Amino acid sequence: MPASRATGELEVKMTPMIDVVFLLLIFFVWTSSFETPEFDLPGAIAEKPEGGSAANTDAPPPVEPFDEIIIRLLHRDGLVKIELAGDPVGSFEELRERLTQIIELGVQPPVIIDPEGAVQMEQAVKAYDVARSAGADRVLYATAAR
């Protein structure tokens, strides 16, 4: 019997090999990321050559990226004071306008609402609604550790 096997044809089945290749292809497509890596984005400021002028002077100034936007709601003298990134804001309408301007720049950082303990929940929810109406995708609440 062993002699007859040695003289027979060697057959290679390609179907299992093709199945494995397709499974690997599906795996790599599924796990790959199609987002632009940060290091491929253009630089913030082009250096101006000495003695000349910049090639495109009509370009808008570079936008510094935001890691997060923090809205603090402070309870002072019975009133709620609003701070956006440490700057005082006069009203919720002004807050909406400033958030809209930031989001129109094309950045979408998370908006974090940080109410003081004495601030009513109604005011915190109003700040949330203002941020969402300005176009913020991610609006979060900050809490104090206990």
DSSP file (Angstrom, degrees, kcal/mol; ACC not computed):
  #  RESIDUE AA STRUCTURE BP1 BP2  ACC     N-H-->O    O-->H-N    N-H-->O    O-->H-N    TCO  KAPPA ALPHA  PHI   PSI    X-CA   Y-CA   Z-CA
    1    1 A M    >>        0   0    0      0, 0.0     4,-1.5     0, 0.0     3,-0.6   0.000 360.0 360.0 360.0 -43.6    0.0    0.0    0.0
    2    2 A P  H 3>  +     0   0    0      0, 0.0     4,-1.5     0, 0.0     0, 0.0   0.847 360.0  57.7 -60.5 -30.6    2.7    2.6    0.8
    3    3 A A  H 3> S+     0   0    0      1,-0.2     4,-1.1     2,-0.2     5,-0.1   0.871 103.2  52.2 -67.2 -35.3    4.2    2.1   -2.7
    4    4 A S  H <> S+     0   0    0     -3,-0.6     4,-0.6     1,-0.2    -1,-0.2   0.832 106.8  53.3 -71.6 -30.8    0.9    3.1   -4.4
    5    5 A R  H >< S+     0   0    0     -4,-1.5     3,-0.7     1,-0.2    -1,-0.2   0.882 104.9  55.1 -69.4 -36.6    0.6    6.3   -2.3
    6    6 A A  H 3< S+     0   0    0     -4,-1.5    -1,-0.2     1,-0.2    -2,-0.2   0.818 108.8  46.9 -67.3 -30.6    4.1    7.3   -3.4
    7    7 A T  H 3< S+     0   0    0     -4,-1.1    -1,-0.2     2,-0.1    -2,-0.2   0.588  95.9  97.3 -88.1  -9.2    3.3    7.1   -7.1
    8    8 A G  S << S-     0   0    0     -3,-0.7     2,-0.1    -4,-0.6    -3,-0.0  -0.222  83.9 -88.4 -77.2 168.9    0.0    8.9   -6.8
    9    9 A E        -     0   0    0      1,-0.1     2,-0.6    -2,-0.0    -1,-0.1  -0.455  31.4-128.6 -75.4 146.0   -0.6   12.6   -7.6
   10   10 A L        -     0   0    0     -2,-0.1     2,-0.5     2,-0.0    -1,-0.1  -0.874  26.9-162.0 -94.9 120.1   -0.2   15.2   -4.9
   11   11 A E        -     0   0    0     -2,-0.6     2,-0.5     2,-0.0    -2,-0.0  -0.901   6.7-160.6-109.9 128.0   -3.3   17.4   -4.8
   12   12 A V        -     0   0    0     -2,-0.5     2,-0.6     2,-0.0    -2,-0.0  -0.925  13.5-143.0-107.2 123.6   -3.3   20.8   -3.1
   13   13 A K        -     0   0    0     -2,-0.5     4,-0.4     1,-0.1    -2,-0.0  -0.762  15.0-173.9 -89.6 123.9   -6.7   22.2   -2.2
   14   14 A M     >  +     0   0    0     -2,-0.6     4,-2.5     1,-0.1     5,-0.2   0.672  68.2  79.8 -90.8 -19.9   -7.0   25.9   -2.8
   15   15 A T  H  > S+     0   0    0      1,-0.2     4,-2.2     2,-0.2     5,-0.2   0.924  94.5  46.0 -58.9 -48.4  -10.4   26.5   -1.3
   16   16 A P  H  > S+     0   0    0      0, 0.0     4,-2.1     0, 0.0    -1,-0.2   0.881 112.3  52.8 -62.9 -34.3   -9.3   26.5    2.4
   17   17 A M  H  > S+     0   0    0     -4,-0.4     4,-2.1     2,-0.2    -2,-0.2   0.915 109.6  47.8 -65.5 -42.4   -6.4   28.8    1.5
   18   18 A I  H  X S+     0   0    0     -4,-2.5     4,-2.4     1,-0.2    -1,-0.2   0.892 109.7  53.9 -65.7 -39.3   -8.7   31.3   -0.2
   19   19 A D  H  X S+     0   0    0     -4,-2.2     4,-2.2    -5,-0.2    -1,-0.2   0.915 109.0  48.2 -59.9 -43.7  -11.0   31.1    2.8
   20   20 A V  H  X S+     0   0    0     -4,-2.1     4,-2.3     2,-0.2    -1,-0.2   0.904 110.4  51.5 -64.9 -41.6   -8.1   32.0    5.2
   21   21 A V  H  X S+     0   0    0     -4,-2.1     4,-2.3     1,-0.2    -2,-0.2   0.917 111.2  47.5 -63.0 -43.4   -7.0   34.9    2.9
   22   22 A F  H  X S+     0   0    0     -4,-2.4     4,-2.5     2,-0.2    -1,-0.2   0.888 110.6  51.7 -66.8 -38.1  -10.6   36.4    2.9
   23   23 A L  H  X S+     0   0    0     -4,-2.2     4,-2.3     2,-0.2    -2,-0.2   0.907 110.9  47.9 -64.3 -40.8  -10.9   36.0    6.7
   24   24 A L  H  X S+     0   0    0     -4,-2.3     4,-2.6     2,-0.2     5,-0.2   0.906 111.0  51.6 -65.0 -40.6   -7.6   37.8    7.2
   25   25 A L  H  X S+     0   0    0     -4,-2.3     4,-2.2     1,-0.2     5,-0.2   0.928 111.0  47.1 -61.5 -45.9   -8.7   40.5    4.8
   26   26 A I  H  X S+     0   0    0     -4,-2.5     4,-2.5     1,-0.2    -1,-0.2   0.906 111.6  52.1 -62.8 -41.5  -12.0   41.0    6.7
   27   27 A F  H  X S+     0   0    0     -4,-2.3     4,-2.2     1,-0.2    -2,-0.2   0.934 111.4  45.3 -60.3 -47.5  -10.1   41.1   10.0
   28   28 A F  H  X S+     0   0    0     -4,-2.6     4,-0.9     1,-0.2    -1,-0.2   0.872 114.5  47.5 -69.6 -35.9   -7.6   43.8    8.9
   29   29 A V  H  < S+     0   0    0     -4,-2.2     3,-0.4    -5,-0.2    -1,-0.2   0.912 112.9  50.3 -67.6 -41.1  -10.3   46.0    7.3
   30   30 A W  H  < S+     0   0    0     -4,-2.5    -2,-0.2     1,-0.2    -1,-0.2   0.881 115.9  40.4 -64.7 -39.7  -12.5   45.6   10.4
   31   31 A T  H  < S+     0   0    0     -4,-2.2    -1,-0.2    -5,-0.2    -2,-0.2   0.536  93.6 101.6 -90.9  -6.2   -9.7   46.5   12.9
   32   32 A S     <  -     0   0    0     -4,-0.9     2,-0.5    -3,-0.4    -3,-0.0  -0.417  66.9-131.5 -79.1 157.0   -8.1   49.4   10.8
   33   33 A S        -     0   0    0     -2,-0.1    -2,-0.1     2,-0.1    -1,-0.0  -0.912  13.4-168.0-109.1 132.0   -8.8   53.0   11.6
   34   34 A F        +     0   0    0     -2,-0.5     2,-0.2     2,-0.1    -1,-0.1   0.192  51.8 114.9-104.0  16.1   -9.8   55.4    8.9
   35   35 A E  S    S-     0   0    0      1,-0.1    -2,-0.1     0, 0.0     0, 0.0  -0.574  76.3-104.4 -83.9 149.9   -9.3   58.5   10.9
   36   36 A T        -     0   0    0     -2,-0.2    -1,-0.1     1,-0.1    -2,-0.1  -0.604  36.9-122.4 -74.1 123.1   -6.6   61.0   10.0
   37   37 A P    >   -     0   0    0      0, 0.0     3,-1.5     0, 0.0     4,-0.4  -0.346  18.9-120.6 -63.4 148.6   -3.6   60.7   12.4
   38   38 A E  G >  S+     0   0    0      1,-0.3     3,-1.4     2,-0.2    -2,-0.0   0.844 109.5  60.3 -60.6 -35.0   -2.8   64.0   14.1
   39   39 A F  G 3  S+     0   0    0      1,-0.3    -1,-0.3     4,-0.0     4,-0.0   0.637  97.3  60.7 -73.8 -10.2    0.7   64.1   12.8
   40   40 A D  G <  S+     0   0    0     -3,-1.5    -1,-0.3     2,-0.1    -2,-0.2   0.554  83.3 100.7 -87.9  -8.9   -0.6   64.2    9.2
   41   41 A L  S <  S-     0   0    0     -3,-1.4     3,-0.1    -4,-0.4    -3,-0.0  -0.413  87.1 -92.5 -74.0 153.3   -2.5   67.4    9.8
   42   42 A P        -     0   0    0      0, 0.0    -1,-0.1     0, 0.0    -2,-0.1  -0.261  48.1 -94.8 -66.1 154.4   -0.9   70.7    8.5
   43   43 A G        -     0   0    0      1,-0.1     3,-0.1    -3,-0.1    -4,-0.0  -0.208  28.7-120.9 -65.8 160.1    1.3   72.6   10.9
   44   44 A A  S    S+     0   0    0      1,-0.2     2,-0.4    -3,-0.1    -1,-0.1   0.912  91.4  19.9 -72.0 -44.2   -0.1   75.5   12.9
   45   45 A I        -     0   0    0     16,-0.1     2,-0.4    17,-0.1    -1,-0.2  -0.988  67.2-144.1-134.8 128.0    2.1   78.4   11.6
   46   46 A A        -     0   0    0     -2,-0.4     2,-0.2    -3,-0.1     8,-0.0  -0.749  32.4-115.8 -86.3 135.5    4.2   78.6    8.5
   47   47 A E        -     0   0    0     -2,-0.4    -1,-0.0     1,-0.1     0, 0.0  -0.498  24.5-123.9 -73.9 138.4    7.4   80.5    9.0
   48   48 A K        -     0   0    0     -2,-0.2     6,-0.1     6,-0.1    -1,-0.1  -0.684  27.9-119.5 -81.6 127.0    7.7   83.7    7.0
   49   49 A P    >   -     0   0    0      0, 0.0     3,-1.4     0, 0.0     2,-0.1  -0.363  34.9 -98.4 -67.3 147.7   10.8   83.8    4.9
   50   50 A E  T 3  S+     0   0    0      1,-0.3     3,-0.1    -2,-0.0     0, 0.0  -0.434 104.8   8.3 -68.0 135.3   13.3   86.5    5.6
   51   51 A G  T 3  S+     0   0    0      1,-0.3    -1,-0.3    -2,-0.1     2,-0.2   0.392 121.2  74.8  78.8  -4.5   13.0   89.5    3.3
   52   52 A G  S <  S-     0   0    0     -3,-1.4     2,-0.3     0, 0.0    -1,-0.3  -0.576  78.1-107.8-125.0-170.8    9.9   88.2    1.7
   53   53 A S        -     0   0    0     -2,-0.2     2,-0.0    -3,-0.1    -3,-0.0  -0.827  40.6 -88.5-119.5 161.5    6.3   87.9    2.5
   54   54 A A        -     0   0    0     -2,-0.3     3,-0.3     1,-0.1    -6,-0.1  -0.369  36.0-124.0 -65.8 147.9    4.2   84.8    3.3
   55   55 A A  S    S+     0   0    0      1,-0.3     2,-0.5     2,-0.1    -1,-0.1   0.881 100.4  30.0 -64.0 -40.4    2.7   83.1    0.2
   56   56 A N    >   +     0   0    0      1,-0.1     3,-0.6     2,-0.0    -1,-0.3  -0.878  59.5 167.4-127.0  99.2   -0.9   83.4    1.4
   57   57 A T  T 3  S+     0   0    0     -2,-0.5    -1,-0.1    -3,-0.3    -2,-0.1   0.583  73.4  68.6 -86.6  -9.2   -1.7   86.3    3.6
   58   58 A D  T 3  S+     0   0    0      2,-0.0    -1,-0.2     0, 0.0    -2,-0.0   0.512  73.1 114.0 -84.7  -4.9   -5.4   85.8    3.3
   59   59 A A  S <  S-     0   0    0     -3,-0.6    -3,-0.0     1,-0.1     0, 0.0  -0.393  73.7-112.5 -68.2 141.4   -5.3   82.6    5.3
   60   60 A P        -     0   0    0      0, 0.0     3,-0.1     0, 0.0    -1,-0.1  -0.330  42.1 -89.0 -68.5 157.3   -7.1   82.8    8.7
   61   61 A P        -     0   0    0      0, 0.0   -16,-0.1     0, 0.0   -17,-0.0  -0.287  56.4 -87.6 -63.4 153.9   -5.0   82.5   11.8
   62   62 A P        -     0   0    0      0, 0.0     2,-0.6     0, 0.0   -18,-0.1  -0.281  38.5-127.0 -65.0 149.0   -4.3   79.0   13.0
   63   63 A V        -     0   0    0     -3,-0.1     3,-0.0    42,-0.1     0, 0.0  -0.848  15.5-137.3 -98.6 125.0   -6.8   77.5   15.4
   64   64 A E        -     0   0    0     -2,-0.6     2,-0.1     1,-0.1     0, 0.0  -0.657  29.9-112.6 -79.5 135.3   -5.5   76.2   18.6
   65   65 A P        -     0   0    0      0, 0.0     2,-0.5     0, 0.0    -1,-0.1  -0.367  22.8-135.8 -70.4 146.1   -7.1   72.9   19.5
   66   66 A F        -     0   0    0      1,-0.2     3,-0.1    -2,-0.1    42,-0.1  -0.854  12.2-166.8 -98.7 133.5   -9.4   72.6   22.5
   67   67 A D  S    S-     0   0    0     -2,-0.5     2,-0.3     1,-0.4    -1,-0.2   0.861  76.5 -22.2 -80.9 -40.4   -9.0   69.7   24.8
   68   68 A E        -     0   0    0     41,-0.2     2,-0.5     2,-0.0    -1,-0.4  -0.970  57.1-127.8-163.6 155.3  -12.3   70.5   26.5
   69   69 A I  E     -a  111   0A   0     41,-2.6    43,-3.6    -2,-0.3     2,-0.6  -0.963  25.7-157.9-112.0 122.6  -14.6   73.4   27.1
   70   70 A I  E     -a  112   0A   0     -2,-0.5    15,-2.8    41,-0.2     2,-0.6  -0.893   7.8-169.0-108.6 123.6  -15.5   73.9   30.7
   71   71 A I  E     -aB 113  84A   0     41,-3.3    43,-3.5    -2,-0.6     2,-0.5  -0.947  10.3-162.6-107.9 117.0  -18.6   75.8   31.7
   72   72 A R  E     -aB 114  83A   0     11,-2.5    11,-2.4    -2,-0.6     2,-0.6  -0.863   6.4-158.3-102.9 134.4  -18.7   76.7   35.4
   73   73 A L  E     -aB 115  82A   0     41,-1.8    43,-2.5    -2,-0.5     2,-0.4  -0.953  16.1-170.4-110.7 114.7  -22.0   77.7   37.0
   74   74 A L  E     - B   0  81A   0      7,-3.0     7,-3.3    -2,-0.6     2,-0.8  -0.848  19.6-139.1-110.8 141.0  -21.3   79.6   40.2
   75   75 A H  E     + B   0  80A   0     -2,-0.4     2,-0.4     5,-0.2     5,-0.2  -0.872  34.5 164.0-100.7 107.1  -23.9   80.6   42.9
   76   76 A R  E >   - B   0  79A   0      3,-2.8     3,-2.3    -2,-0.8    -2,-0.0  -0.987  64.9 -18.4-129.8 123.5  -23.1   84.2   44.0
   77   77 A D  T 3  S-     0   0    0     -2,-0.4    -1,-0.1     1,-0.3     3,-0.1   0.842 125.8 -52.7  54.6  39.2  -25.5   86.5   45.9
   78   78 A G  T 3  S+     0   0    0      1,-0.3     2,-0.3    -3,-0.0    -1,-0.3   0.464 121.4 100.6  79.6   0.0  -28.5   84.4   45.0
   79   79 A L  E <  S-B   76   0A   0     -3,-2.3    -3,-2.8    40,-0.0     2,-0.6  -0.821  73.7-118.9-117.0 157.0  -27.7   84.6   41.2
   80   80 A V  E     -B   75   0A   0     -2,-0.3     2,-0.4    -5,-0.2    -5,-0.2  -0.853  25.9-161.2 -95.9 122.2  -26.0   82.1   38.9
   81   81 A K  E     -B   74   0A   0     -7,-3.3    -7,-3.0    -2,-0.6     2,-0.4  -0.846   8.3-146.9-101.3 139.8  -22.8   83.4   37.3
   82   82 A I  E     -BC  73  89A   0      7,-0.8     7,-2.9    -2,-0.4     2,-0.4  -0.898  13.1-173.0-112.0 134.7  -21.6   81.6   34.2
   83   83 A E  E     -BC  72  88A   0    -11,-2.4   -11,-2.5    -2,-0.4     2,-0.6  -0.995   7.6-162.6-124.8 133.2  -17.9   81.2   33.2
   84   84 A L  E >  S-BC  71  87A   0      3,-3.0     3,-1.8    -2,-0.4   -13,-0.2  -0.956  82.3 -23.1-114.8 111.3  -16.7   79.8   29.9
   85   85 A A  T 3  S-     0   0    0    -15,-2.8    -1,-0.1    -2,-0.6   -14,-0.1   0.851 129.0 -50.1  54.9  38.2  -13.1   78.6   30.1
   86   86 A G  T 3  S+     0   0    0    -16,-0.3    -1,-0.3     1,-0.3   -15,-0.1   0.270 116.5 112.4  88.7 -11.2  -12.5   80.9   33.0
   87   87 A D  E <  S-C   84   0A   0     -3,-1.8    -3,-3.0     1,-0.0    -1,-0.3  -0.796  72.4-113.4 -96.0 135.9  -14.0   84.0   31.3
   88   88 A P  E     -C   83   0A   0      0, 0.0     2,-0.4     0, 0.0    -5,-0.2  -0.395  27.0-157.4 -67.7 143.5  -17.3   85.5   32.7
   89   89 A V  E     -C   82   0A   0     -7,-2.9    -7,-0.8     1,-0.1     3,-0.1  -0.977  10.4-145.6-122.2 135.4  -20.3   85.2   30.4
   90   90 A G  S    S-     0   0    0     -2,-0.4     2,-0.3     1,-0.1    -1,-0.1   0.845  71.7  -8.1 -72.1 -36.5  -23.3   87.6   30.9
   91   91 A S     >  -     0   0    0      1,-0.1     4,-1.9   -10,-0.0    -1,-0.1  -0.933  69.1 -99.2-153.5 171.7  -26.2   85.3   30.0
   92   92 A F  H  > S+     0   0    0     -2,-0.3     4,-2.3     2,-0.2     5,-0.1   0.828 121.3  56.7 -67.7 -30.9  -27.1   81.9   28.6
   93   93 A E  H  > S+     0   0    0      2,-0.2     4,-2.1     1,-0.2    -1,-0.2   0.919 107.4  47.3 -66.2 -42.7  -27.7   83.5   25.2
   94   94 A E  H  > S+     0   0    0      2,-0.2     4,-2.4     1,-0.2    -2,-0.2   0.884 110.1  54.3 -63.9 -37.7  -24.2   84.9   25.2
   95   95 A L  H  X S+     0   0    0     -4,-1.9     4,-2.5     1,-0.2     5,-0.2   0.922 107.5  50.1 -60.5 -44.6  -22.9   81.5   26.2
   96   96 A R  H  X S+     0   0    0     -4,-2.3     4,-2.5     1,-0.2    -2,-0.2   0.917 110.7  49.6 -60.2 -44.1  -24.8   79.9   23.2
   97   97 A E  H  X S+     0   0    0     -4,-2.1     4,-2.1     2,-0.2    -2,-0.2   0.922 112.6  46.3 -62.8 -44.3  -23.2   82.5   20.8
   98   98 A R  H  X S+     0   0    0     -4,-2.4     4,-1.9     2,-0.2    -1,-0.2   0.896 113.3  48.6 -68.3 -39.4  -19.7   81.9   22.1
   99   99 A L  H  X S+     0   0    0     -4,-2.5     4,-2.6     2,-0.2     5,-0.2   0.902 109.8  52.9 -65.1 -39.7  -20.1   78.1   22.0
  100  100 A T  H  X S+     0   0    0     -4,-2.5     4,-2.2    -5,-0.2    -2,-0.2   0.908 107.9  51.3 -61.1 -42.0  -21.5   78.4   18.4
  101  101 A Q  H  X S+     0   0    0     -4,-2.1     4,-0.6     2,-0.2    -1,-0.2   0.903 111.4  47.5 -61.8 -41.4  -18.4   80.4   17.4
  102  102 A I  H ><>S+     0   0    0     -4,-1.9     3,-1.1     1,-0.2     5,-0.8   0.929 113.5  46.6 -65.9 -44.9  -16.1   77.8   18.8
  103  103 A I  H ><5S+     0   0    0     -4,-2.6     3,-1.6     1,-0.3    -1,-0.2   0.817 103.6  62.5 -70.5 -30.0  -17.9   74.9   17.2
  104  104 A E  H 3<5S+     0   0    0     -4,-2.2    -1,-0.3     1,-0.3    -2,-0.2   0.687  88.4  72.7 -67.3 -16.8  -18.0   76.7   13.8
  105  105 A L  T <<5S-     0   0    0     -3,-1.1    -1,-0.3    -4,-0.6    -2,-0.2   0.633 118.6-108.7 -70.6 -12.5  -14.2   76.6   13.8
  106  106 A G  T < 5S+     0   0    0     -3,-1.6     2,-0.3     1,-0.4    -3,-0.1   0.496  80.7 122.1  98.1   4.1  -14.5   72.9   13.1
  107  107 A V      < -     0   0    0     -5,-0.8    -1,-0.4     1,-0.0    -2,-0.1  -0.740  40.0-169.5 -97.7 150.7  -13.4   71.6   16.5
  108  108 A Q        +     0   0    0     -2,-0.3     3,-0.1   -42,-0.1    -5,-0.1  -0.472  18.5 163.1-138.1  64.7  -15.6   69.4   18.6
  109  109 A P        -     0   0    0      0, 0.0    29,-0.3     0, 0.0    28,-0.2  -0.399  49.2 -89.2 -77.5 162.4  -14.2   69.0   22.1
  110  110 A P        -     0   0    0      0, 0.0   -41,-2.6     0, 0.0     2,-0.5  -0.472  36.0-136.0 -69.4 143.7  -16.3   67.8   24.9
  111  111 A V  E     -ad  69 139A   0     27,-2.9    29,-3.3   -43,-0.2     2,-0.5  -0.901  18.5-161.3-100.9 124.5  -18.2   70.4   26.8
  112  112 A I  E     -ad  70 140A   0    -43,-3.6   -41,-3.3    -2,-0.5     2,-0.6  -0.934   4.7-155.3-112.9 122.4  -18.1   69.9   30.6
  113  113 A I  E     -ad  71 141A   0     27,-3.3    29,-2.9    -2,-0.5   -41,-0.2  -0.860  10.1-173.3 -98.0 122.8  -20.6   71.6   32.8
  114  114 A D  E     -a   72   0A   0    -43,-3.5   -41,-1.8    -2,-0.6     2,-0.3  -0.819   6.2-174.0-119.9  88.9  -19.3   72.1   36.3
  115  115 A P  E     -a   73   0A   0      0, 0.0   -41,-0.2     0, 0.0   -43,-0.1  -0.620  24.3-120.9 -84.8 142.5  -22.1   73.5   38.6
  116  116 A E    >   -     0   0    0    -43,-2.5     3,-1.2    -2,-0.3   -42,-0.0  -0.301  33.9-102.3 -68.4 164.6  -21.3   74.5   42.2
  117  117 A G  T 3  S+     0   0    0      1,-0.2    -1,-0.1   -42,-0.1   -43,-0.1   0.797 119.9  52.2 -61.9 -30.5  -23.2   72.7   44.9
  118  118 A A  T 3  S+     0   0    0    -43,-0.1     2,-0.3     2,-0.1    -1,-0.2   0.545  84.1 106.3 -85.6  -7.0  -25.7   75.5   45.5
  119  119 A V  S <  S-     0   0    0     -3,-1.2   -44,-0.1   -46,-0.2     2,-0.1  -0.552  75.8-117.2 -75.6 134.3  -26.7   75.9   41.8
  120  120 A Q    >>  -     0   0    0     -2,-0.3     4,-1.4     1,-0.1     3,-0.7  -0.365  15.8-121.3 -71.2 150.8  -30.1   74.5   41.1
  121  121 A M  H 3> S+     0   0    0      1,-0.2     4,-2.6     2,-0.2     5,-0.2   0.819 110.6  65.6 -60.9 -31.8  -30.5   71.6   38.7
  122  122 A E  H 3> S+     0   0    0      1,-0.2     4,-1.9     2,-0.2    -1,-0.2   0.892 102.3  47.2 -58.2 -40.7  -32.7   73.7   36.5
  123  123 A Q  H <> S+     0   0    0     -3,-0.7     4,-2.1     2,-0.2    -1,-0.2   0.880 111.1  51.0 -70.5 -37.8  -29.7   76.0   35.7
  124  124 A A  H  X S+     0   0    0     -4,-1.4     4,-1.9     2,-0.2    -2,-0.2   0.898 111.4  47.7 -65.8 -40.2  -27.4   73.0   35.0
  125  125 A V  H  X S+     0   0    0     -4,-2.6     4,-2.6     2,-0.2    -2,-0.2   0.876 109.4  54.0 -67.6 -36.9  -30.0   71.5   32.6
  126  126 A K  H  X S+     0   0    0     -4,-1.9     4,-2.4    -5,-0.2    -2,-0.2   0.904 107.7  50.0 -63.2 -40.6  -30.4   74.9   30.9
  127  127 A A  H  X S+     0   0    0     -4,-2.1     4,-2.3     2,-0.2    -1,-0.2   0.896 110.4  51.1 -63.4 -39.5  -26.6   75.0   30.4
  128  128 A Y  H  X S+     0   0    0     -4,-1.9     4,-2.4     2,-0.2    -2,-0.2   0.939 110.5  48.1 -61.0 -47.9  -26.8   71.5   28.9
  129  129 A D  H  X S+     0   0    0     -4,-2.6     4,-2.5     1,-0.2    -2,-0.2   0.887 110.6  51.8 -61.5 -39.7  -29.6   72.6   26.5
  130  130 A V  H  X S+     0   0    0     -4,-2.4     4,-1.5     2,-0.2    -1,-0.2   0.922 110.3  48.4 -62.9 -44.3  -27.7   75.7   25.5
  131  131 A A  H  <>S+     0   0    0     -4,-2.3     5,-2.1     1,-0.2     4,-0.5   0.908 113.3  47.0 -64.3 -41.7  -24.5   73.6   24.7
  132  132 A R  H ><5S+     0   0    0     -4,-2.4     3,-1.1     1,-0.2    -1,-0.2   0.896 111.0  51.3 -67.4 -39.2  -26.5   71.1   22.7
  133  133 A S  H 3<5S+     0   0    0     -4,-2.5    -1,-0.2     1,-0.3    -2,-0.2   0.767 103.9  59.1 -69.9 -23.2  -28.4   73.8   20.8
  134  134 A A  T 3<5S-     0   0    0     -4,-1.5    -1,-0.3    -5,-0.2    -2,-0.2   0.627 128.2 -97.9 -77.3 -12.8  -25.0   75.4   19.9
  135  135 A G  T < 5 +     0   0    0     -3,-1.1     2,-0.3    -4,-0.5    -3,-0.2   0.524  68.5 154.0 111.2   8.2  -24.0   72.2   18.2
  136  136 A A      < -     0   0    0     -5,-2.1    -1,-0.3     1,-0.2     3,-0.1  -0.524  26.7-164.8 -72.6 133.1  -21.9   70.4   20.8
  137  137 A D  S    S+     0   0    0     -2,-0.3     2,-0.6     1,-0.2    -1,-0.2   0.887  76.8  41.5 -82.6 -42.9  -22.0   66.6   20.4
  138  138 A R        +     0   0    0    -29,-0.3   -27,-2.9    -7,-0.1     2,-0.5  -0.921  63.9 171.9-115.2 112.4  -20.6   65.6   23.8
  139  139 A V  E     +d  111   0A   0     -2,-0.6     2,-0.3   -29,-0.2   -27,-0.2  -0.983  11.8 178.6-120.6 123.3  -21.9   67.5   26.8
  140  140 A L  E     -d  112   0A   0    -29,-3.3   -27,-3.3    -2,-0.5     2,-0.4  -0.818  23.6-129.2-123.7 159.5  -20.9   66.1   30.2
  141  141 A Y  E     -d  113   0A   0     -2,-0.3     2,-0.4   -29,-0.2   -27,-0.2  -0.896  17.8-140.5-107.7 140.7  -21.4   67.0   33.8
  142  142 A A        -     0   0    0    -29,-2.9     2,-0.3    -2,-0.4   -30,-0.0  -0.782  19.7-168.5 -94.9 143.2  -18.5   67.3   36.3
  143  143 A T        -     0   0    0     -2,-0.4     2,-0.3   -29,-0.1   -29,-0.0  -0.936  22.3-113.8-129.4 155.3  -19.0   66.0   39.8
  144  144 A A        -     0   0    0     -2,-0.3     2,-0.2     1,-0.1     0, 0.0  -0.665  33.3-114.2 -87.2 141.9  -17.0   66.4   43.0
  145  145 A A              0   0    0     -2,-0.3    -1,-0.1     1,-0.1     0, 0.0  -0.534 360.0 360.0 -73.1 138.5  -15.4   63.3   44.5
  146  146 A R              0   0    0     -2,-0.2    -1,-0.1     0, 0.0    -2,-0.0   0.388 360.0 360.0-116.3 360.0  -16.8   62.4   47.9
